[in-house]
Amino acid sequence: MLRITRKSGERVRVAESALVAGKVVPAAPARRRGPAASYEELARVAARGWRPVESERLGAWELRAAAGFTRRANSVLPLGDPGLPLDDALTAVRRWYAGRGLPAYMQTATGAEGTQELLCAELEKRGWVREVTAELWTGALAPVADLGDGSSGVLLSRDADEAWLARYQRKGVSEVALRVLGAGSPGDPVPGEPSVWFATVPGAPGAEAPAAIGRCVVDGRWAGFAAVEVDPARRREGLATAVMAALAVRALEEGASAAWLQVETDNEGARVLYDRLGFAPHHAYHHYRAPEGTASEGSAPDSSVPAGDGAP
C-alpha cells in the first residue's frame, strides 16, 4: 500500500497494484497568482497580525494563549525544531496549556513548500484530532484598492469602537479579545510594529449595528484582511468590496504591496468574493486538538473552555 498526502493534508492509502502512472509533484506550483512568498514568511506575518496576550518559546515553537479567544491565538505555532524529542515536546505543550485551563492545540499547515505534512501525520498517530481546516490566500494589493470609488462612506479608525463591535460576529468581546484584535498595541502603532485599521460602513439611522465592517493589519509589505462582515439584509450591495478597497488604499499609503487573508474551506460566499478580487490559495492550515487524558504536571485541561466560536 502507498500512503499519499493530498494538498488538503488528508492522508489516504492506495493499493500499489491500482497505480497506473505517477510523477513527482513539486511542493509549490510553478506559477501562482499574487505575490511570491514562503510558508514561513506568511505564517509569521499572520501570527503578528493576530497576537496572543501570552506566549512562550519551546525551541522554535511558539506557545500562544489568549484566554481561549480563537484557536489562532491559543495554539502552538511550530516553525522549526522544539529542541526536544517530539513526545517530550507534546507533553510540555499539554502541560503549558493545562496550567492555563485551556485545551492544547497545534496549528499546522499543508500544501506548500516547507509546510508540515509529516508533523500532521505524527500528531494523528498520537491521537490528536483535526478540528478545523482553513486556507490562507494571497493577492496583489493595488487591484483591491482600485475597486474603491470613494462614495461608499467607509469610515476608518485605529480602534474597534462600540459600533464596530456591534457587527462583529463574536459577541461579548472581552478585554483580552480587544488586545488580540488590536494586534497587541491598540491605537496608534509603535514604530516597527503592525499597524491596525478598523473599517465601518454606518447602517441606516436607528440601526443597532453598522452595515459592514472589516479589519486590516499592515506589516511591512503585507496587508492582512480579517473580520469582513456585512449585515445579511445588505448583502450583494458591494459593501464587502468597498470595505476591503478602503482598507487597501490605506495599506498602500503605508507601504504595503501584497495582501493575505484567511478563509474557512466551507465559506463559499467569501471564497467567491476573494477569488473575484484576485486572491488565490497559498496553503491550508489546520488546528489539531490534543487527545483527552492526563496532561502530566499542572491542572487538567478543561475541555469545556472554547478556543473561539468555531472560527480558526
Secondary structure as GFF3:
##gff-version 3
##sequence-region A 1 312
A	DSSP	beta_strand	2	5	.	.	.	ID=ss1
A	DSSP	beta_strand	11	14	.	.	.	ID=ss2
A	DSSP	three_ten_helix	16	18	.	.	.	ID=ss3
A	DSSP	alpha_helix	39	48	.	.	.	ID=ss4
A	DSSP	beta_strand	54	58	.	.	.	ID=ss5
A	DSSP	beta_strand	61	65	.	.	.	ID=ss6
A	DSSP	beta_strand	76	78	.	.	.	ID=ss7
A	DSSP	alpha_helix	86	98	.	.	.	ID=ss8
A	DSSP	beta_strand	105	110	.	.	.	ID=ss9
A	DSSP	alpha_helix	117	125	.	.	.	ID=ss10
A	DSSP	beta_strand	129	140	.	.	.	ID=ss11
A	DSSP	alpha_helix	142	145	.	.	.	ID=ss12
A	DSSP	beta_strand	155	157	.	.	.	ID=ss13
A	DSSP	alpha_helix	162	167	.	.	.	ID=ss14
A	DSSP	alpha_helix	175	181	.	.	.	ID=ss15
A	DSSP	beta_strand	195	201	.	.	.	ID=ss16
A	DSSP	beta_strand	212	219	.	.	.	ID=ss17
A	DSSP	beta_strand	222	230	.	.	.	ID=ss18
A	DSSP	three_ten_helix	232	234	.	.	.	ID=ss19
A	DSSP	alpha_helix	239	253	.	.	.	ID=ss20
A	DSSP	beta_strand	258	264	.	.	.	ID=ss21
A	DSSP	alpha_helix	268	276	.	.	.	ID=ss22
A	DSSP	beta_strand	280	289	.	.	.	ID=ss23
###
